[in-house]
Amino acid sequence: MIVLKNLSIMGEEKLSVLIAGEKIALIEKNINLPSKMVETIDCDALMGFPGIIDSHIHLAGAGGEGGPLTRTPEIDLSDLLLSGITCAIGSLGADGFTRSVKNLLFKVRQLNQYGLSCYLLTGSYQQPFPSITGDIFDDIVLIPEVLGIGEVAISDHRSTNPSEDELYKLISRARLAGMISNKSGVVLFHMGDEPEMFQKLERVVIKSNFKFSNILSTHCNRNPNIFEESKRVGKILNIDITTSSYEYFQDIEIKPSKAVKQLLQAGVPSERITLSSDAGGSLPDFDEMGNLRRIFYAKPFSLLSEFRDLVLNEGMEPKEAIKFFSTNSAKFFKLERKGKIEENFDADIILLDKELNLHSLIARGKILVYNKKITL
């Protein structure tokens, strides 16, 4: 067992947190147990937050739009841990030809054995969708780690341009598969640069009696046009902001921490907004003719950096800011014991110093980072 003593939970009252096994067992002002029973960590100068949930990350690598030399490698465990990520949801991305969902599944299982909580989305950018069982909907129902489908490309020159009817069937069947397996049945959509943008998705949502709350649109800060549309459609669609690409495309993209504030000011409900890294994916830059000019490789460190900027530069309270990096994703993906520091929740906790830099990380009750060093 572990006791986190004098821990300021999300920058507020200092309490003690008892971790037993993989769960948070007790939160009290003082917890006094015999020293032989527990490992006590004095957190007097630290703040505790629920671990970051990266809901869009290419754990097994992705991309390759410039040929074999541009294939991105698998995400390294150390990159996840030092980024404050305790939970990750992987997807294939653009390359559904030479990469497989089976390989992604085993990458997820590898990371889970280290102590993280990792899941995946089946399928890829284009149809026909690769799968594990031979059917993407069977993947959701039969394989515990599969939460939904994605990322499916629309409004993008790398997409197979699914029709409105095809999108309706895809989303409705994913929703049903999620209901049967008690999962989210999410469909993650990669939003491209083409003028159509959200139009098909809007029509599908309006046509549905259930408003298809299992849709998540990502890369919504990739350019000013799609971001302006996100302010409008964010009232009916869930909006995901990509953090890792801003570093490379600052002349085009909206800075993620600023994007959150602007979406809220535009009236987008806070629970509809998430941030994810897109780490492990390639970041290609195409000219007007679709020719590749350059390509970058995304890293996950940007999530914690943007959390810091949202608090320190944009003036948001820490307990509000963490929702966009953890709590909202936990709720959206039906990860019911994640995203909060509360009794009976998973012990996924990051300890940050006063400058919001990572000090330590606990995942499923196991200390994987202590004083900025990986303990494995």
C-alpha positions as CSV (number, residue, x, y, z in Angstrom):
1,M,0.0,0.0,0.0
2,I,1.0,3.6,-0.6
3,V,0.0,6.8,1.3
4,L,0.4,10.1,-0.5
5,K,0.7,12.5,2.5
6,N,-0.1,16.2,2.4
7,L,-1.2,16.1,-1.3
8,S,-2.8,19.2,-2.7
9,I,-5.4,17.5,-5.0
10,M,-5.7,19.6,-8.1
11,G,-4.2,22.6,-6.3
12,E,-6.8,22.7,-3.5
13,E,-7.0,21.3,0.0
14,K,-4.1,19.1,1.2
15,L,-5.3,15.5,2.0
16,S,-3.8,12.0,2.3
17,V,-4.5,9.4,-0.3
18,L,-4.3,5.7,0.4
19,I,-3.6,3.4,-2.5
20,A,-4.3,-0.3,-2.1
21,G,-3.6,-2.5,-5.0
22,E,-4.7,-0.7,-8.2
23,K,-7.3,1.5,-6.6
24,I,-7.7,4.6,-4.5
25,A,-8.9,3.1,-1.2
26,L,-9.3,6.2,1.0
27,I,-9.0,9.9,1.0
28,E,-8.8,11.6,4.4
29,K,-7.2,14.6,6.1
30,N,-4.8,12.2,7.9
31,I,-4.2,8.5,7.3
32,N,-2.1,6.9,10.0
33,L,-1.0,3.3,9.4
34,P,2.0,1.3,10.7
35,S,5.0,2.1,8.7
36,K,5.6,-1.6,8.0
37,M,2.3,-1.7,6.1
38,V,2.7,1.2,3.8
39,E,5.1,3.3,1.7
40,T,4.6,6.9,2.6
41,I,5.4,9.7,0.1
42,D,5.4,13.3,1.5
43,C,3.8,15.4,-1.2
44,D,3.9,18.7,0.7
45,A,5.3,20.7,-2.3
46,L,3.3,18.8,-4.9
47,M,-0.1,18.8,-6.6
48,G,-1.9,15.6,-7.6
49,F,-4.0,15.3,-10.7
50,P,-5.6,12.3,-12.5
51,G,-3.2,10.9,-15.0
52,I,-3.4,12.2,-18.6
53,I,-5.6,10.1,-21.0
54,D,-4.2,10.4,-24.5
55,S,-7.3,9.4,-26.6
56,H,-5.6,9.7,-30.0
57,I,-2.1,8.3,-30.2
58,H,-0.3,5.9,-32.7
59,L,1.2,3.5,-30.3
60,A,2.5,1.2,-33.0
61,G,3.6,3.9,-35.3
62,A,1.8,5.4,-38.3
63,G,2.2,7.5,-41.4
64,G,4.7,6.8,-44.1
65,E,3.3,9.2,-46.8
66,G,6.9,9.7,-48.0
67,G,7.7,6.0,-48.5
68,P,9.4,3.4,-46.3
69,L,12.0,5.8,-44.9
70,T,9.2,8.0,-43.4
71,R,7.5,5.2,-41.4
72,T,7.3,6.3,-37.8
73,P,8.5,4.0,-35.0
74,E,6.4,2.6,-32.1
75,I,5.9,4.9,-29.1
76,D,8.5,4.2,-26.4
77,L,7.2,3.5,-22.9
78,S,9.5,6.2,-21.5
79,D,7.9,8.9,-23.7
80,L,4.5,8.0,-22.3
81,L,5.6,8.0,-18.7
82,L,7.6,11.2,-18.8
83,S,4.6,12.9,-20.5
84,G,2.3,12.1,-17.6
85,I,0.2,9.7,-19.6
86,T,-1.3,6.8,-17.6
87,C,-3.9,5.8,-20.2
88,A,-3.7,5.7,-24.0
89,I,-6.0,4.8,-26.8
90,G,-4.1,3.7,-30.0
91,S,-5.1,3.8,-33.6
92,L,-3.5,2.9,-36.9
93,G,-3.9,6.1,-39.0
94,A,-3.2,6.6,-42.7
95,D,-1.3,3.3,-43.2
96,G,-3.8,0.5,-43.1
97,F,-1.9,-1.4,-45.8
98,T,1.4,-2.3,-44.2
99,R,0.4,-2.0,-40.6
100,S,-2.1,-4.2,-38.8
101,V,-4.6,-3.9,-36.0
102,K,-3.2,-7.1,-34.6
103,N,0.2,-5.6,-34.2
104,L,-1.4,-2.6,-32.5
105,L,-3.3,-4.9,-30.1
106,F,-0.1,-6.5,-29.0
107,K,1.6,-3.2,-28.5
108,V,-1.4,-2.3,-26.3
109,R,-1.0,-5.5,-24.3
110,Q,2.7,-4.9,-23.9
111,L,2.2,-1.5,-22.4
112,N,-0.6,-2.9,-20.1
113,Q,1.9,-5.4,-18.7
114,Y,4.2,-2.5,-17.8
115,G,1.4,-1.1,-15.7
116,L,-0.3,1.5,-18.0
117,S,-4.0,1.2,-19.1
118,C,-4.0,1.1,-22.9
119,Y,-6.8,0.4,-25.4
120,L,-7.2,0.7,-29.2
121,L,-9.5,1.6,-32.0
122,T,-9.9,-0.8,-34.9
123,G,-9.9,0.1,-38.6
124,S,-7.9,2.9,-40.2
125,Y,-8.3,6.0,-42.5
126,Q,-9.8,4.1,-45.5
127,Q,-12.3,1.5,-46.4
128,P,-12.2,-1.5,-46.5
129,F,-11.2,-1.3,-42.9
130,P,-8.5,-3.7,-41.5
131,S,-9.6,-5.6,-38.4
132,I,-8.6,-8.4,-36.1
133,T,-11.6,-10.8,-36.4
134,G,-12.4,-9.9,-40.0
135,D,-15.1,-7.5,-39.0
136,I,-14.6,-4.2,-37.2
137,F,-17.9,-4.5,-35.3
138,D,-17.0,-8.0,-34.1
139,D,-13.7,-6.5,-32.9
140,I,-15.5,-4.1,-30.6
141,V,-17.8,-6.8,-29.2
142,L,-15.3,-9.6,-28.8
143,I,-12.0,-8.0,-27.9
144,P,-11.8,-6.3,-24.5
145,E,-9.2,-3.7,-25.5
146,V,-11.1,-2.5,-28.6
147,L,-13.2,0.5,-27.7
148,G,-14.3,1.7,-31.1
149,I,-13.3,2.6,-34.6
150,G,-10.8,5.1,-36.0
151,E,-9.3,7.1,-37.1
152,V,-11.6,7.3,-40.2
153,A,-10.5,10.1,-42.6
154,I,-13.0,12.5,-44.1
155,S,-12.6,15.7,-45.9
156,D,-9.0,14.6,-46.7
157,H,-7.2,13.6,-49.9
158,R,-6.1,10.3,-48.2
159,S,-9.7,9.3,-47.5
160,T,-11.9,6.9,-49.4
161,N,-14.6,9.6,-49.2
162,P,-17.4,7.7,-47.5
163,S,-20.9,8.7,-48.4
164,E,-23.4,10.1,-45.9
165,D,-25.3,6.8,-45.9
166,E,-22.0,4.9,-45.3
167,L,-21.2,7.2,-42.4
168,Y,-24.6,6.7,-40.9
169,K,-24.3,2.9,-41.0
170,L,-20.8,3.0,-39.6
171,I,-21.6,5.2,-36.7
172,S,-24.9,3.4,-35.9
173,R,-23.4,-0.1,-36.0
174,A,-20.4,1.1,-33.9
175,R,-22.9,2.5,-31.4
176,L,-24.8,-0.8,-31.3
177,A,-21.6,-2.8,-30.9
178,G,-20.7,-0.6,-28.0
179,M,-24.0,-1.1,-26.4
180,I,-23.8,-4.9,-26.6
181,S,-20.2,-4.9,-25.2
182,N,-20.8,-2.1,-22.6
183,K,-18.2,0.1,-24.3
184,S,-18.3,3.5,-25.9
185,G,-18.5,2.4,-29.5
186,V,-16.7,5.6,-30.5
187,V,-15.9,6.5,-34.1
188,L,-12.9,8.8,-34.3
189,F,-12.8,11.0,-37.4
190,H,-9.7,12.5,-38.8
191,M,-10.7,15.9,-40.1
192,G,-8.8,17.0,-43.2
193,D,-8.4,20.3,-45.0
194,E,-11.0,19.9,-47.8
195,P,-13.8,22.6,-47.8
196,E,-16.5,20.1,-47.0
197,M,-15.3,19.7,-43.4
198,F,-18.1,18.8,-41.0
199,Q,-21.0,18.9,-43.4
200,K,-21.6,15.1,-43.8
201,L,-21.2,14.5,-40.1
202,E,-23.6,17.3,-39.3
203,R,-26.3,15.8,-41.5
204,V,-25.8,12.4,-40.1
205,V,-26.2,13.7,-36.5
206,I,-29.3,15.7,-37.3
207,K,-30.9,12.7,-39.0
208,S,-30.3,10.4,-36.0
209,N,-32.8,10.3,-33.2
210,F,-30.0,9.7,-30.7
211,K,-27.7,12.5,-32.0
212,F,-24.9,10.0,-32.2
213,S,-22.9,11.0,-29.2
214,N,-20.3,8.4,-30.0
215,I,-18.6,10.7,-32.7
216,L,-15.3,12.4,-32.0
217,S,-13.8,14.7,-34.5
218,T,-10.0,15.3,-34.2
219,H,-7.5,17.8,-35.6
220,C,-10.1,20.6,-35.1
221,N,-7.4,23.2,-34.6
222,R,-5.4,22.3,-37.8
223,N,-6.3,25.6,-39.6
224,P,-8.4,28.7,-39.0
225,N,-11.3,27.5,-41.2
226,I,-11.9,24.2,-39.5
227,F,-11.4,25.8,-36.1
228,E,-14.1,28.5,-36.8
229,E,-16.5,25.7,-37.9
230,S,-15.6,23.8,-34.7
231,K,-16.9,26.7,-32.7
232,R,-20.3,26.3,-34.4
233,V,-20.6,22.5,-34.6
234,G,-19.1,21.9,-31.2
235,K,-22.6,22.4,-29.8
236,I,-23.6,19.0,-31.4
237,L,-20.3,17.2,-32.1
238,N,-17.4,16.3,-29.7
239,I,-14.3,18.3,-30.6
240,D,-10.8,17.0,-30.2
241,I,-7.8,19.4,-30.3
242,T,-4.4,18.0,-31.5
243,T,-1.4,19.1,-29.4
244,S,1.7,17.7,-31.0
245,S,1.5,19.3,-34.5
246,Y,1.3,22.9,-33.3
247,E,5.1,22.9,-32.6
248,Y,5.7,22.3,-36.4
249,F,2.9,24.3,-37.9
250,Q,2.5,27.4,-35.8
251,D,1.8,29.5,-38.9
252,I,-1.3,27.4,-39.7
253,E,-2.6,25.8,-36.5
254,I,-4.4,27.3,-33.5
255,K,-2.4,26.9,-30.3
256,P,-4.2,24.1,-28.3
257,S,-4.4,26.0,-25.0
258,K,-5.7,29.1,-26.7
259,A,-8.1,26.9,-28.7
260,V,-9.7,25.6,-25.6
261,K,-10.4,29.1,-24.2
262,Q,-11.8,30.3,-27.6
263,L,-14.1,27.2,-27.9
264,L,-15.5,27.9,-24.4
265,Q,-16.0,31.6,-25.2
266,A,-17.9,30.6,-28.3
267,G,-20.3,28.6,-26.2
268,V,-19.0,25.0,-26.8
269,P,-19.9,23.0,-23.7
270,S,-16.8,22.1,-21.8
271,E,-17.6,18.4,-21.7
272,R,-17.5,18.2,-25.5
273,I,-13.8,19.3,-25.7
274,T,-10.8,16.9,-25.4
275,L,-7.1,17.2,-26.2
276,S,-5.0,14.4,-27.6
277,S,-1.4,14.2,-28.9
278,D,-1.6,12.3,-32.2
279,A,1.9,11.2,-31.1
280,G,3.6,8.4,-33.1
281,G,1.9,9.7,-36.3
282,S,3.6,11.4,-39.1
283,L,2.9,15.1,-39.7
284,P,3.1,15.6,-43.5
285,D,3.1,18.9,-45.2
286,F,1.6,18.8,-48.7
287,D,1.6,21.5,-51.4
288,E,-1.5,22.6,-53.3
289,M,-1.0,19.7,-55.8
290,G,-0.8,17.1,-53.0
291,N,2.9,16.6,-53.3
292,L,4.8,16.0,-50.0
293,R,7.1,18.8,-49.1
294,R,8.3,17.7,-45.7
295,I,7.3,15.3,-42.9
296,F,7.7,15.4,-39.1
297,Y,7.2,12.9,-36.3
298,A,4.9,13.7,-33.4
299,K,5.8,13.2,-29.8
300,P,3.4,13.0,-26.7
301,F,5.2,15.6,-24.5
302,S,2.9,18.3,-25.9
303,L,-0.1,17.3,-23.7
304,L,1.5,18.2,-20.4
305,S,3.0,21.3,-22.0
306,E,-0.4,22.6,-23.1
307,F,-1.9,21.8,-19.7
308,R,0.7,23.9,-18.2
309,D,0.1,26.7,-20.7
310,L,-3.7,26.5,-20.1
311,V,-3.2,27.1,-16.4
312,L,-0.2,29.4,-16.3
313,N,-0.7,31.5,-19.5
314,E,-4.5,31.3,-20.0
315,G,-5.4,31.6,-16.4
316,M,-7.6,28.5,-16.1
317,E,-8.0,26.9,-12.7
318,P,-6.1,23.6,-12.6
319,K,-9.1,21.6,-11.6
320,E,-11.0,22.9,-14.6
321,A,-8.0,22.5,-17.0
322,I,-7.4,18.8,-16.2
323,K,-10.9,17.9,-17.5
324,F,-9.8,18.4,-21.1
325,F,-6.8,16.1,-20.7
326,S,-8.3,13.4,-18.6
327,T,-11.8,13.6,-17.1
328,N,-13.7,14.3,-20.4
329,S,-11.9,11.5,-22.2
330,A,-12.6,9.0,-19.4
331,K,-16.3,9.8,-19.6
332,F,-16.5,9.8,-23.4
333,F,-14.8,6.5,-23.8
334,K,-16.7,4.9,-20.8
335,L,-13.5,4.4,-18.7
336,E,-15.7,4.6,-15.7
337,R,-12.9,4.3,-13.0
338,K,-10.5,6.8,-14.6
339,G,-10.2,10.6,-14.9
340,K,-10.7,11.5,-11.2
341,I,-8.9,11.3,-7.9
342,E,-11.7,9.7,-5.9
343,E,-12.2,6.7,-3.7
344,N,-12.7,3.4,-5.7
345,F,-11.2,5.0,-8.8
346,D,-8.1,3.6,-10.4
347,A,-4.9,4.9,-8.8
348,D,-3.8,6.8,-11.9
349,I,-2.2,9.9,-10.5
350,I,0.5,12.4,-11.6
351,L,2.3,14.5,-9.1
352,L,3.4,17.9,-10.4
353,D,5.5,20.6,-8.9
354,K,4.5,24.3,-8.5
355,E,5.5,25.0,-12.1
356,L,3.4,22.0,-13.2
357,N,6.3,19.9,-14.3
358,L,6.1,16.2,-13.8
359,H,7.6,14.9,-10.5
360,S,6.1,11.4,-10.2
361,L,3.6,9.1,-11.9
362,I,1.5,6.3,-10.4
363,A,-0.4,4.0,-12.8
364,R,-2.8,1.4,-11.5
365,G,-1.3,1.8,-8.1
366,K,2.3,1.3,-9.2
367,I,5.0,4.0,-9.0
368,L,6.4,4.2,-12.5
369,V,8.1,7.6,-12.2
370,Y,9.5,9.0,-9.0
371,N,11.3,12.4,-8.8
372,K,11.5,12.6,-12.6
373,K,13.1,9.2,-13.0
374,I,11.5,6.0,-14.4
375,T,11.5,3.3,-11.7
376,L,11.0,0.2,-13.9
